Amino acid sequence: MADKTLTADELAEIERRYDPETAFRPTAPQLGMLISAALVAMSVYHVYASGFGLIRELLHRGIHISFVLGLVFLLFGYRRSTTMDLPDKAWFRLQGVPILDMIFAVMAIGAAMYLPLLPPEALATRVGNPSQSDVFMGTVLLVLTLEATRRSVGPTLPIIALVFILFALFGPYAPGALKHGGTSWLGLINHLYMTNQGIYGIAIGVMAKYVFLFIVFGVLATRIGLGQLFVDLAMVIAGRYAGGPAKVAIFSSAFMGTISGSSIANTVTTGALTIPAMKKVGYPAHFAGAVEATASTGGQITPPILGAAAFIMVEYLEIPLRDVLAAALFPALLHYFGIFIMVHLEAKRLGLRGLNVAELPKAGLVLRQHWLSVIPLVLLVYMILNGWTPDYAAVYGIFACIVVGFLNPVSRLTVRDLWAALSVGAKNTLAVGAAAATVGVVVGVVTLTGVGFRLGYVVVQTANDIGSVIAAIWPLSYFSVAQWSLFISLVLIAISCIIMGAGIPTTATYIILVAVAAPALATQQVEPLVAHFFVFYYGVLADITPPVALAAYAAAGIAGSNPFKTGNTAFRLGIAKALVPFVFIYSPALLLVADGFTWYAFFVTLTGAALGIAALGVAFSGFLFAPMPMVQRWWVGLGSFLFIAPGLTTMGIGLILLAPIVLLQVRQRGPLVIGPS
């Protein structure tokens, strides 16, 4: 597989293998047509509801959940599908789908629509005093939501939800600060089902109102040629330089990140072109896969989509989307800068060439063929920056994609293509929609029991205790207990985010962890926006952190390399992403819209962060102008941490410490060493 060009089917199989959200089961043609029609209807409904309709919030969320759960039970099997071949015929199957799953789909739709279809006056009298039918329907929806999430996302998130449910029911038996009065099953269902604090809460509301539309927009934008334009432009910009294909992977993934928030999808889409090209010019297979995986995870932190987290932040923090996008811009650029530094040093160390002129596309031809495909993205960003609501901007972006697709002679959109795009777009939202409903269960328990503040208290107390011990040791006593407490809190939260993110989608990780981390960081005087970004960034890092580095494993499948070695290399390349959140905690000016922003603080922070990331890249690469001994690598690596809290003093000390190593490297500069990384 590693030595030949992969077919579209082989790439799809790699994505299915490593991304449970795309492991759809095969169905017979007749049922497949009905499911496709339902998916298109789901897309059309959401476009209508956001662009033209006036639908009650609860009803809109109920319809969204109905579509999601009903289609999940039809498209995802009890066990994860590993083949697109239809199973053998059996008496309990109809058109390739078990009859029991069809019953589950009907039950899920009924339970999801039961509450929204109640008269508002009847619902108002039953919140806090649910009837037996309310409790029954709520129980059905809760159980089927957990099962749908297990099928489409994996078992980790439903297990976490079950732990929280048990915690709510058996609160009097919880240890220490986590102990609470507990609740009954009736009280739990009342909170999770009858109010907007649970399954019908913010998480599913954001999916229904914003995320669905942006996913459909991304699919349509790719279909009309925007994705190909991004790859070709990346080739034009970076292809000719040393190690060109790796730099192409960085630029193309950065561009693709503007329309797609999925790490694995980005890896498969751009990696099919960049990974073989990297191997061709001399990069080791595991390094080629790691570069693509690391660059592709940047799509989740790249405006204007940011996965789905940007819209969650808008709802939680009640700030305009343009402020969130502005805050995300420079941290995302620093992430790509860090990868670029390490890729460039690796290319110089191995003496790798760039692409020949004959291998590169012509800039003029690329722009002439695909310039029309940029219009929808430009329109979308323009509307967001001018204060239009994100959902309305997305609707206009979708219509712009359709118009451009019908007019574009190079990537012309047919009615069949439009049908397929609307179907695929809706299908891509099912897993994240089910996960959002389950996240609503977790968040509901948090609001019901106050466990977020309890866990935050535990984190802060633990950090204070450790900080007190460290601050008593010379020369670590140079920093106060409060400073050490903040640093330890950040480390504990970062580790929690990476562990949690290893098994569940990034957006789900973000929503769950921010309920705990936000109160903890608030006690440390960290601004809410900064706290939210800190949690989000470390949740994203899980996609390239072994042992569950799904984006890296997908890239390894394309590269034909060892998955674990690829994951370790991807984590090393993405180390800049691990450094950036600490930078904006200590200097929020990097986020542009934080309180007390000044351009002086911003430029000092940006310069310091760039120097720190470059130093860290040199340390992990083991090369600047010549191969570096281990002692020099450790010295540079430790010196890079002085730039975590950027300021003229710390920058000056850091530069003084690094200067001797740079001078030694300049003196040792000689023939390049060719060898393994």
C-alpha positions in Angstrom: 0.0 0.0 0.0 2.9 2.3 0.8 4.5 2.0 -2.6 1.5 2.7 -4.8 -1.1 5.5 -5.3 -4.1 4.7 -3.1 -7.5 4.5 -4.7 -10.5 6.4 -3.4 -12.0 3.2 -2.0 -8.7 2.5 -0.2 -8.6 6.0 1.3 -12.2 5.6 2.4 -11.4 2.3 4.1 -8.5 4.0 6.0 -10.8 6.7 7.2 -13.4 4.1 8.2 -10.8 2.1 10.1 -9.6 5.0 12.2 -12.6 7.2 12.5 -15.6 5.5 14.0 -17.8 8.5 12.9 -17.5 7.3 9.3 -17.9 3.5 9.9 -21.4 3.4 8.3 -22.9 0.0 7.7 -23.9 -1.1 4.1 -27.6 -1.2 3.2 -29.5 -2.6 0.3 -30.2 -0.1 -2.6 -33.9 0.5 -1.8 -33.3 1.3 1.9 -30.2 3.2 0.9 -32.3 5.5 -1.3 -34.7 6.2 1.5 -31.9 7.0 3.9 -30.3 9.3 1.3 -33.6 11.1 0.9 -33.9 11.4 4.7 -30.4 12.9 4.9 -31.1 15.4 2.1 -34.4 16.3 3.9 -32.4 16.9 7.1 -30.1 19.3 5.2 -32.9 21.1 3.5 -34.8 21.4 6.8 -31.8 23.0 8.6 -31.1 25.4 5.8 -34.8 26.4 5.8 -35.0 26.7 9.6 -31.9 28.9 9.9 -32.5 31.0 6.8 -36.3 31.4 6.5 -38.1 29.7 9.3 -39.4 30.8 12.7 -39.3 27.6 14.7 -39.5 27.3 18.5 -36.1 26.5 20.0 -37.2 23.3 21.7 -39.0 22.1 18.6 -36.0 22.8 16.4 -33.7 20.8 18.8 -36.2 18.0 19.0 -36.4 17.7 15.2 -32.6 17.7 15.0 -32.3 14.9 17.7 -35.0 12.9 15.9 -33.1 13.0 12.6 -29.8 12.2 14.3 -30.9 9.3 16.4 -33.2 7.8 13.8 -30.5 7.8 11.2 -27.7 6.6 13.5 -29.7 3.4 14.2 -30.1 2.8 10.5 -26.5 3.7 9.5 -24.4 2.4 12.4 -24.5 -1.3 13.4 -24.4 -2.8 16.9 -20.8 -3.6 16.2 -18.5 -1.4 14.2 -18.7 -2.1 10.5 -15.4 -3.1 9.0 -16.6 -3.8 5.5 -19.0 -2.3 3.0 -20.3 -5.8 2.0 -23.9 -6.6 2.9 -24.2 -9.2 5.6 -25.8 -12.6 4.8 -29.5 -12.6 4.8 -31.2 -13.4 8.1 -34.8 -13.4 9.3 -34.3 -10.5 11.6 -32.8 -8.2 8.9 -34.7 -6.0 6.4 -32.7 -4.4 3.5 -29.4 -5.2 5.5 -30.6 -3.5 8.7 -31.8 -5.5 11.8 -35.5 -5.0 12.5 -34.6 -4.3 16.1 -32.6 -1.3 14.9 -35.5 0.0 12.9 -37.7 -0.3 16.1 -35.0 1.6 18.0 -35.0 4.3 15.3 -38.8 4.8 15.6 -38.7 4.8 19.4 -35.9 7.4 19.4 -37.9 9.7 17.0 -41.0 9.3 19.2 -39.2 10.0 22.4 -37.3 13.0 21.0 -40.5 14.6 19.5 -42.7 13.8 22.5 -41.6 16.7 24.6 -41.4 19.4 21.8 -44.9 18.5 20.6 -46.5 19.1 24.1 -48.4 22.4 24.3 -46.2 25.0 25.9 -48.7 25.6 28.7 -48.8 21.8 29.5 -45.1 21.6 29.5 -44.7 24.5 31.9 -46.9 22.7 34.5 -45.0 19.4 34.2 -41.4 20.7 34.5 -40.5 19.8 38.1 -43.5 17.4 38.3 -43.2 15.0 35.4 -45.9 12.4 34.7 -45.3 8.7 34.4 -45.3 9.0 30.6 -42.8 11.9 30.8 -40.5 9.7 32.9 -40.9 6.8 30.5 -40.2 8.8 27.4 -37.3 10.5 29.1 -35.8 7.2 30.1 -36.2 5.8 26.5 -34.5 8.9 25.0 -31.7 8.7 27.6 -31.0 5.0 26.9 -31.2 5.3 23.2 -29.0 8.4 23.1 -26.3 6.6 25.0 -26.5 3.6 22.7 -26.5 5.8 19.5 -23.4 7.5 20.8 -21.7 4.2 21.5 -22.3 3.0 18.0 -21.3 6.2 16.2 -18.5 7.6 18.4 -17.3 4.7 20.6 -17.9 3.5 24.2 -15.8 6.1 26.1 -18.3 9.0 26.1 -21.3 6.9 27.1 -19.3 5.3 29.9 -18.4 8.8 31.1 -22.1 9.8 31.0 -23.0 6.6 32.9 -20.4 7.5 35.6 -21.9 11.0 35.9 -25.5 9.5 36.1 -24.4 7.2 38.9 -22.7 10.1 40.7 -26.0 12.0 40.5 -28.0 9.1 42.0 -25.5 8.1 44.7 -24.1 11.5 45.7 -24.4 10.8 49.4 -21.8 8.0 49.1 -19.3 10.1 47.1 -15.9 10.8 48.9 -14.8 14.1 50.3 -15.6 17.3 48.6 -17.6 15.4 45.9 -20.3 14.4 48.3 -23.8 15.8 47.7 -27.4 15.1 48.5 -28.1 12.9 45.5 -31.3 12.8 43.4 -34.0 10.3 42.4 -34.5 8.8 39.0 -37.6 11.0 38.6 -35.5 14.1 39.5 -32.7 13.1 37.2 -35.1 12.6 34.2 -36.9 15.8 35.0 -33.6 17.7 34.8 -32.1 15.9 31.8 -35.3 15.6 29.7 -37.8 18.2 30.8 -35.5 21.2 31.0 -33.0 22.8 28.7 -30.1 21.8 31.0 -29.7 18.3 29.7 -30.3 16.5 26.4 -32.0 19.5 24.9 -29.3 21.9 26.2 -26.7 24.2 24.7 -24.6 21.4 23.1 -27.4 20.0 20.9 -28.7 23.6 20.3 -25.3 24.6 18.9 -25.2 21.5 16.7 -28.7 22.2 15.3 -28.2 25.9 14.8 -24.6 26.3 13.7 -22.4 23.2 13.3 -24.7 21.3 10.9 -24.8 24.2 8.4 -21.0 24.7 8.5 -20.3 21.0 7.9 -22.7 21.1 4.9 -20.9 24.2 3.7 -17.5 22.5 4.0 -18.7 19.5 1.9 -20.2 21.8 -0.8 -17.1 24.0 -0.8 -14.8 21.0 -1.3 -17.1 19.7 -4.0 -16.9 22.9 -6.1 -13.1 22.8 -6.2 -12.1 24.9 -3.1 -10.2 21.9 -1.6 -8.2 21.4 -4.9 -7.5 25.1 -5.1 -6.0 25.0 -1.5 -3.7 22.0 -2.4 -2.6 23.6 -5.7 -1.9 26.9 -4.0 0.1 25.2 -1.3 2.2 23.5 -4.0 2.8 26.9 -5.7 3.8 28.6 -2.4 6.0 26.0 -0.8 6.7 23.1 -3.2 10.0 24.4 -4.6 11.8 24.8 -1.3 13.8 22.2 0.7 11.6 19.3 1.7 8.8 21.0 -0.4 6.1 18.3 -0.1 6.1 18.5 3.7 5.7 22.3 3.6 2.9 21.8 1.0 1.2 19.5 3.6 1.4 22.3 6.2 0.0 25.0 3.9 -2.7 22.8 2.3 -3.9 21.5 5.7 -4.0 25.1 7.0 -6.1 26.1 4.0 -8.3 23.1 4.3 -8.8 23.8 8.0 -10.8 26.9 7.1 -13.6 24.8 5.7 -13.2 21.5 7.6 -12.8 20.9 11.3 -12.2 17.1 11.2 -8.6 16.0 11.8 -9.0 12.6 10.2 -10.9 13.8 7.2 -8.3 16.5 6.6 -5.5 13.9 7.0 -7.0 11.5 4.4 -8.0 14.3 2.0 -4.7 16.1 1.7 -2.5 13.2 2.8 -3.4 11.1 -0.2 -1.3 13.7 -2.2 1.3 15.0 0.2 2.4 11.8 2.0 3.6 9.9 -1.2 5.3 13.1 -2.4 7.1 13.5 0.9 8.3 9.9 0.7 9.4 10.4 -2.9 11.8 13.3 -2.0 13.3 11.3 0.9 11.3 11.7 4.1 11.0 8.5 6.2 7.5 7.1 6.0 6.7 7.6 9.6 7.8 11.3 9.4 5.8 11.9 6.3 2.6 10.5 8.0 3.4 12.5 11.2 3.7 15.8 9.3 0.4 15.4 7.6 -1.4 14.3 10.8 0.0 17.2 12.8 -0.8 19.8 10.2 -4.3 18.3 9.8 -5.2 18.6 13.5 -4.6 22.3 13.0 -7.8 22.4 11.1 -9.7 22.2 14.4 -8.0 25.4 15.7 -8.2 27.4 12.4 -10.9 30.0 11.8 -13.6 30.3 10.7 -14.9 26.8 11.7 -12.6 25.7 14.6 -14.3 22.3 14.7 -17.5 23.1 16.5 -15.9 24.8 19.5 -16.2 28.3 18.2 -20.0 28.2 18.3 -20.0 26.6 21.7 -17.9 29.5 22.9 -20.3 32.0 21.4 -23.2 30.4 23.3 -21.3 30.0 26.6 -19.5 33.3 26.7 -22.2 35.3 24.9 -19.7 37.1 22.7 -19.7 37.6 18.9 -18.3 34.9 16.7 -15.9 37.4 15.1 -14.2 37.9 18.5 -13.7 34.1 18.9 -12.2 33.9 15.4 -9.9 36.8 16.1 -8.8 35.2 19.3 -8.0 31.9 17.5 -6.0 33.4 14.6 -2.5 33.9 16.0 -2.4 30.8 18.1 -3.3 28.8 15.0 -0.6 30.5 13.0 1.9 29.7 15.8 0.9 26.0 15.6 1.7 25.9 11.9 4.9 27.9 12.4 6.1 25.3 14.9 5.5 22.5 12.4 7.1 24.5 9.6 10.3 25.0 11.7 10.7 21.3 12.5 9.9 20.2 8.9 12.5 22.7 7.6 15.2 21.6 10.0 14.5 17.9 9.2 14.8 18.7 5.5 18.1 20.5 6.0 19.4 17.7 8.2 18.6 15.1 5.6 19.6 17.2 2.7 16.2 16.9 1.0 15.2 18.7 -2.2 12.1 20.5 -3.2 9.9 19.7 -6.1 11.0 20.3 -9.6 9.3 23.0 -11.7 7.8 20.3 -13.8 6.2 18.8 -10.7 4.5 22.1 -9.7 1.2 23.5 -10.9 1.3 26.9 -12.7 0.0 29.6 -10.4 -1.8 31.5 -13.2 -3.6 28.3 -14.4 -4.6 27.4 -10.9 -6.2 30.8 -10.2 -7.9 30.9 -13.6 -9.5 27.5 -13.1 -10.6 27.7 -9.5 -10.9 31.4 -8.5 -14.7 31.1 -8.5 -14.6 28.5 -5.7 -13.2 31.1 -3.3 -16.3 33.3 -3.5 -18.4 31.4 -1.0 -15.7 31.4 1.6 -15.0 35.1 1.2 -18.7 35.8 1.5 -19.0 33.7 4.6 -16.1 35.4 6.4 -17.3 38.9 5.2 -20.7 38.3 6.7 -19.4 37.0 10.0 -16.9 39.9 10.3 -19.8 42.4 9.6 -21.9 41.1 12.5 -24.3 38.7 10.7 -25.3 35.7 12.8 -23.2 32.6 12.0 -26.1 30.5 11.0 -27.4 33.1 8.5 -23.9 33.5 7.1 -23.6 29.8 6.7 -26.9 29.6 4.8 -25.7 32.3 2.4 -22.4 30.5 2.0 -24.3 27.3 1.1 -26.4 29.1 -1.5 -23.2 30.7 -2.9 -21.6 27.3 -3.2 -24.6 26.0 -5.2 -24.6 29.0 -7.5 -20.9 28.9 -8.1 -21.0 25.2 -8.6 -23.6 25.5 -11.3 -21.6 28.3 -13.0 -18.1 27.0 -12.6 -17.1 25.2 -15.9 -14.1 23.4 -14.3 -15.8 21.9 -11.2 -19.4 22.0 -12.4 -22.1 20.9 -9.9 -24.9 18.8 -11.2 -28.2 18.1 -9.5 -26.9 14.6 -8.7 -23.7 16.1 -7.2 -25.8 18.5 -5.1 -28.0 15.7 -3.8 -24.9 13.7 -2.9 -23.3 16.7 -1.2 -26.4 17.4 0.9 -26.6 13.7 1.8 -22.9 13.4 2.7 -23.0 16.6 4.7 -25.9 15.5 6.8 -24.3 12.0 7.3 -21.1 13.6 8.6 -23.1 15.4 11.3 -24.7 12.3 12.8 -21.9 11.1 15.1 -21.2 14.6 16.4 -24.9 15.2 16.9 -25.3 12.0 19.0 -22.2 12.9 21.0 -23.7 16.4 21.7 -26.8 14.8 23.1 -24.7 12.7 25.4 -22.6 15.6 26.4 -25.9 17.3 27.4 -26.4 14.4 29.9 -22.9 15.1 31.4 -23.5 18.9 31.5 -26.9 18.3 33.0 -25.5 16.3 35.9 -22.8 19.0 36.4 -25.5 21.7 36.7 -27.7 19.4 38.9 -25.0 18.5 41.4 -22.6 21.4 41.2 -19.8 18.9 40.6 -18.0 21.3 38.3 -17.3 23.7 41.2 -16.5 20.7 43.4 -13.9 19.3 41.0 -12.5 22.7 40.4 -12.1 23.1 44.2 -10.2 19.8 44.3 -7.9 20.8 41.4 -7.1 24.2 43.0 -6.5 22.6 46.4 -4.2 20.0 45.0 -2.3 22.6 43.0 -2.0 24.8 46.1 -0.6 21.9 48.2 2.0 20.9 45.5 2.8 24.6 44.9 3.5 25.1 48.6 6.0 22.2 48.6 7.8 23.4 45.4 8.0 27.0 46.6 9.9 26.0 49.6 12.7 24.6 47.5 15.6 26.8 46.5 15.9 28.1 43.7 12.3 27.3 42.8 11.3 29.6 45.7 12.0 32.5 43.3 8.3 32.0 42.3 5.5 32.5 44.7 3.1 29.8 45.9 0.3 31.4 43.8 2.4 31.3 40.7 3.3 27.6 41.2 -0.4 26.9 42.1 -1.5 28.4 38.7 1.1 26.4 36.8 0.3 23.1 38.5 -3.5 23.7 37.9 -2.8 24.3 34.2 -0.7 21.1 34.0 -3.4 19.0 35.7 -6.1 20.4 33.5 -4.0 19.9 30.4 -3.3 16.3 31.3 -7.1 15.7 31.9 -7.9 17.2 28.5 -5.5 15.0 26.7 -6.7 11.8 28.5 -10.3 12.7 28.0 -9.8 13.6 24.3 -8.1 10.3 23.6 -11.5 8.5 23.4 -14.1 11.1 22.5 -14.6 13.9 19.9 -12.8 17.2 20.5 -16.0 19.2 20.9 -17.3 16.7 23.5 -14.0 16.9 25.4 -14.2 20.7 25.3 -17.7 20.9 26.6 -17.2 18.4 29.5 -13.8 19.7 30.6 -14.7 23.4 30.4 -17.4 22.7 33.0 -14.7 21.7 35.4 -11.7 23.8 34.2 -13.6 27.1 33.9 -14.4 27.3 37.7 -10.9 26.1 38.6 -9.2 28.7 36.4 -11.7 31.4 37.4 -10.4 31.1 41.0 -6.9 31.7 39.6 -8.1 35.0 37.9 -7.9 33.5 34.4 -10.3 35.2 32.0 -13.2 33.0 30.7 -12.2 33.3 27.0 -8.6 32.3 27.8 -9.8 29.4 30.0 -12.0 28.1 27.2 -9.3 28.3 24.6 -6.8 26.5 27.0 -9.2 23.5 27.4 -10.0 23.4 23.7 -6.4 23.3 22.5 -5.4 20.4 24.8 -8.5 18.5 23.7 -7.3 18.8 20.1 -3.8 17.6 21.0 -5.3 14.2 21.8 -5.7 13.4 18.1 -1.9 13.2 17.8 -1.0 11.9 21.3 -0.3 8.2 21.6 -1.6 5.7 22.5 -4.9 6.9 20.9 -3.6 9.2 18.1 -6.4 8.6 15.5 -5.2 11.2 13.0 -1.7 9.9 13.2 -2.9 6.3 12.7 -4.9 7.3 9.7 -1.8 9.0 8.2 0.3 5.8 9.0 -2.2 3.8 7.0 -1.5 6.0 4.0 2.2 6.1 4.6 2.6 2.4 5.3 4.5 3.2 8.5 4.4 2.0 12.1 1.3 3.7 13.6 2.8 4.1 17.1 6.1 5.5 15.7 4.1 7.9 13.5 2.0 9.0 16.6 5.1 9.7 18.6 6.7 11.7 15.8 3.4 13.6 15.3 3.3 14.5 19.0 6.9 15.8 18.7 6.0 17.9 15.7 2.9 19.2 17.4 4.7 20.2 20.6 4.2 23.9 19.7 0.5 23.4 20.2 1.3 22.2 23.7 3.3 25.4 24.4 0.9 28.0 22.9 -1.9 27.6 25.5 0.5 28.4 28.3 1.7 31.4 26.4 -1.8 33.0 26.2 -2.6 32.1 29.8 0.3 34.2 31.0 -0.1 36.8 28.3 -3.7 36.9 27.0 -2.8 39.7 24.6 -2.0 36.9 22.1 -5.8 36.4 21.7 -6.3 40.0 20.5 -9.7 40.4 22.2 -8.7 39.7 25.9 -9.2 42.3 28.6 -6.5 44.9 28.8 -5.2 44.3 25.3 -2.4 46.5 24.0 -0.5 46.2 20.7 2.8 46.5 22.7 1.9 43.5 24.8 0.7 41.6 21.7 3.9 42.1 19.7 6.1 41.2 22.7 4.1 38.1 23.3 4.0 37.1 19.6 7.8 37.6 19.3 8.5 35.7 22.5 6.2 32.8 21.6 7.7 32.5 18.1 11.2 32.4 19.5 10.2 29.8 22.2 8.5 27.6 19.6 11.6 27.9 17.3 13.9 27.0 20.1 11.7 24.0 21.1 11.7 22.9 17.5 15.5 23.0 17.3 15.7 21.0 20.6 13.4 18.3 19.3 15.0 18.2 15.8 18.5 18.1 17.2 19.7 20.3 14.3 20.2 24.0 13.6 23.2 24.4 11.3 24.8 21.1 12.3 23.8 18.0 14.4 23.5 18.9 18.1 24.8 16.9 21.0 22.2 15.8 23.6 23.5 18.4 26.1 22.9 21.2 23.7 19.5 19.9 22.9 18.5 19.8 26.6 20.0 23.3 27.1 18.0 24.8 24.2 14.8 22.9 25.2 14.9 24.2 28.8 15.8 27.7 27.6 12.7 27.7 25.4 10.4 27.5 28.4 11.6 31.0 29.4 9.4 32.2 26.6 6.2 30.7 28.0 5.6 33.9 30.0 6.8 36.4 27.3 8.3 39.7 28.4 11.4 41.7 27.7 13.2 40.4 30.8 12.5 36.7 30.2 13.1 37.0 26.4 16.5 38.7 27.2 17.5 36.0 29.6 16.4 33.3 27.1 18.3 34.8 24.3 21.5 35.2 26.4 21.3 31.5 27.4 20.7 30.4 23.8 23.3 32.6 22.2 26.3 30.3 23.0 24.6 27.3 21.4 23.8 29.3 18.2 27.5 30.4 18.0 28.7 26.9 18.5 26.3 25.7 15.7 27.5 28.4 13.3 31.1 27.3 14.0 30.3 23.6 13.5 28.3 24.2 10.3 29.6 21.8 7.7 28.4 19.0 5.4 24.9 17.8 6.1 24.5 14.5 7.8 22.3 12.0 6.0 20.6 9.6 8.3 17.4 8.5 10.1 15.4 10.9 12.2 
